[in-house]
Amino acid sequence: MPADKKTSTSSNHHVSSPYSRDSAVGSSGKRTAYESTPATLATCPTSESGLYYCASSRRLLGRGTAHEIVECIRILRRKGKPYSINVGIVYKSDEPDLPKAVEAPRLEAVNFNGNNSDPDEQAELTKLLNVLHVPDLKRASILRPGKSTGAFEKAVYDFLTRAGESGKLTMAVLSMKCCYRAGLTNYLRSSAAGNLVSLFLHTNAYVEAELLCVLPHKLWLFSLKKLVLRNADNIEPAYLLEALEKRHEGGRSKLRSVKITARDGLSETLVARGRAIGIELEAYRSLYKKK
């Protein structure tokens, strides 16, 4: 994302962090409790690990610790305008504890990207997800492939459930291990997930049982129109179609587009059966590998 053009020579544009880290350090040189500090958002990237705010798109970008992201949210909350965040997580051992709850009204889209190969960064994001409250969220993307813990995935599903309670969250994009199967099932059956219009699930885990027990029921994922299953090639297309047909027979199915990974493709018969119930079936013919 290109940086905004500078309109002044103010010195606060040179910082790579959204606030002065030194101002939050106690006399011992370590921060042991959460302290809110006066902060100014950087408006352009000045390092690989800094956070900055792009005013033209109203997006918080870059990489930072959970504490730094919370500080940015506090600043953006005071602006009183809708915004989004697209950030990676950095772990630093001297970070203070987070507050028990971080209210983020007007935050309409989040994208937490990166990789779960670093357990410290995964734990850092887990802490952030556990305290973040986003009543105006419309789109959530959790793009964290790699080995994940049950605690991390529980935090993801709890976050999505809280966010979906308002009925505004209509798109969820999940790229992760999906090791916490019960959590996935419970979320897909929740009233919060019932408001999703689009669901993208990118995982190599065997999630056939979890999906096939949910899709036949019209009251679960009630609003869903588009379903994308990337790399979940363990799902047998014929079984998936049977579940979709049962959903259609139950009445009021809104599902119109389903795309799955099927390296052998989809037969003309399956595609025709899908169209007969108003669903366009498509297939990815190869596995996706993140570059």
N, C-alpha and C positions, 0 to 999 in steps of 0.2 A: 504494500500500500504506500503510495508516495506521500511524503510528509507535507503538511500544510505550509504555504508560503509564510515567511515571517513578515510581520508588519511593523516590528519595532526591534530595537537592539537590546531589549531587556535581557539581563543575565540569567533569568530563570529558565531560558530555553536550552541551556547547556547541560542540564543534569540528565543522567540516564535513569535515575530512580525517581518515583513520583514525589518523594519527600527526602529531606535530609536524614540519613540513617543515624548520624552522630547525635542529632537532637533527641533521639529516643534512648540513648545510652546513659545508664546511671553512673554514679561515681566509681563503681567497680569495673566499668567497661562492659558490663553484660546487662541485657534486659531480661528480667525474670517475670514480669507481668505485663499484660496488655496495656499500652499507653497510647492514647490518641495524640497525634502530633500535628501541628500546623503543616499543611502540605500544599504544594503547587505541582500540578500535573505537567510533565514534560510534553511537548507538542511535536517532537520529532525523535526518531531513534538515534541514539548516540553510542550505543554499545549493543552487543549481542544479548545481554541479559537484562536490559532495562524495559520498563513499561512506559508507554506513551499514549497520548490521546489524539486521535484524528478527528478534528472538529467537523470536517466536511461530511464524514460518514457517521459521526457520533459513535466511534468505536474505540474501546480500550484495546491496545495491541501490545505485543511483545511477550516477555517472560519475566516472572517475578515470584516472590514467595507468597504464601497465603496471606500473611500480614500486610504485605505491600499491596496486594490486590484489594484487601478490605479497606485500606486507607484510600485507594483510588475510588472505590465505591462510595465512601463517605463524601468525597469531593463531588462526584458526579450526582449524588443524591441531592446535594445542595443546589445544583444547577437547575433542577426541576424540569428537565427535558428527558424524553426517551433516549435510551442508549443501548449499546450491546458490548459484549466483551469477547475477544478471541485471543486467548492467552495460553502460554505454556507455564508449567510450574517449576520453580527453582527451590531447592532446599538449602537452608543456611542454619547452622546449629545454634546461633545466638538469637533466633527469632522469639518474640514474646508469645505467650498464650493468646489465643483468639477469644473474643467475647462469646458468651453462650449463644447469642443470636445476632445475626447481621441482617438487618432489613434492607432490601434493595428494591424499592418501588421504582417503576418505570424502566427496569432492566428487561428488555424485550427478547434478547437472544444471547445465549452463551455458547461458546465453543472452547472446551478444554482439550487441548491437543497435546501430543507428545507420545511417550512410550512408558509402559509400566515396568520396564526392565530395571529401573532404579527404585528400590524399595523405599528409600527416604522420600523421593519425590512423590511416589504413590501415597505414602502416609500423609504428606503435606496436603495433597489434593483431597484426601479423605477427610481431613480436619475441616477444610474449607466447605466441602459439600455438606457436612453435618451441621453447620451453623448458618448456612445461607438460605434466606427466605426471599423468594422472587414471585410475588403475587401477580405480576404483569407479564410473566414469561410466555412467549409464543413459540419459541424454537429452542431446543436443547440438543447440543452435539457433544457427546463424550467420546473422543477419539483417542483411546488409550490401549492399543494392542500390546501384547506381551503378557507375561505371567502376572495375574492379579490375585489379590486375596479376597476372601469372603467378606472381610470388613470393608474393603474398598467398594465392592459391588453392592453390598447392602447400603452403603452411603449413597451410591448412585441411584438405586431404586427409591430410597427414602426421599432423596432430593426431588426426583421426578414426581413422586406422589404428592409431596407438599406443593410443588409448583403447579401441578395439575388440578388442585382442588378448586381453583378459581374458574376453571373451564376455558382459560385462554391458551393453554399449551396445546398446540395442534400438531406439532412435528417433533419427533424424537429420532435422533441419529446416534446409534450406539455401535462402537467398534471396540470390542474388548473380549476377554477370554470367556465370559459367561460360565464361570465355575460355580456360582451360587444359583443353582437351578431353582430352588424353592423361591428365592427372591424374584427371579424372572417370571415365574408362573404367577406369583401373587400380584406382581405389578401389572401384568397383562390382564389379570382378572379384576383389577381395581377400577373404581369409578373414575379415577384420575386418567387412566389410560383410555377410558371410554370416550374421551374428548379428542383423542388423536385422529387426525385426518391422514397423516403419513407416518409410517414407521419403517426405518431403515435399520436392519440388524446385520452387522458384519462380524462374523465369528467362525472359527473353525471347530467350535465345540459341537457336540451332538445334542442338538436342541429339538429334534423331531418330536419327542414325546411332549415337551412343554408346549410347542406350537399346536400340535394336533389335538391337544385336549382343550385348547382355547378357541381355535378358529370355528368349530362347528356351532358355537353358541352365539346367537345374534346379540345378546345383551353384553357380551364381553367384546371390547374393541368396537363398540357400537357405531362410532362415527367413521371408522376406517375406510378410506377410499383407495389408498396406495400402500402396498406392502413390498418391500425389497429385502431379500435374504441373500446377502453376498457371502460366498465361500461356505455357506451352510449346505454343502453338497451332500450331506448325509441324509437329507430329506428326500424321500422317494417321491418323484413328481406325481405318480398315480395316487399315492396316499394323500398327498396334499390336495389334489383335485377333489378327492372324495370328501375331505373335510370342508372344502369350499362349497361343494354341492349341498352338503347337509346344512351349511350356513344359509345358503340361498333358499332351501326348502323351508327353513324356519321363518322366512319372510323378512322384509325390510333391510336386506343386506345392501350396504352402500359401496361395497368393495368393487372397484372397477379395473384395477391394475395390479398384477402380481408378477414380480420378476425374481427368479431364483438362479442359483448356480447349478447348471446341469451340463456337465462336460460332453455328454452324449446328445445334448439338445432335447427338444420336446417333440413328440410325435404329432403328426397332423391331427390325429384323433383327439389327443389331449387338448390341443389348441382349440379345436372345434367345440369340444365339450365346455371349455372355459367360456368361449364366446356365447354359447347357448344360455349361460347364466349371467351374461353381461360383463364377463371378466376377460381382459386381454392378458394372456399368459406369454411371458417372454423368458428367455434364458441367457445367462452369461455362459459362454462356452469355455472359459478358462478361469483359473483362480487368480484373484487379485493379490499382488505382492507390493507392499509399500516400498517405495524407492527411498 
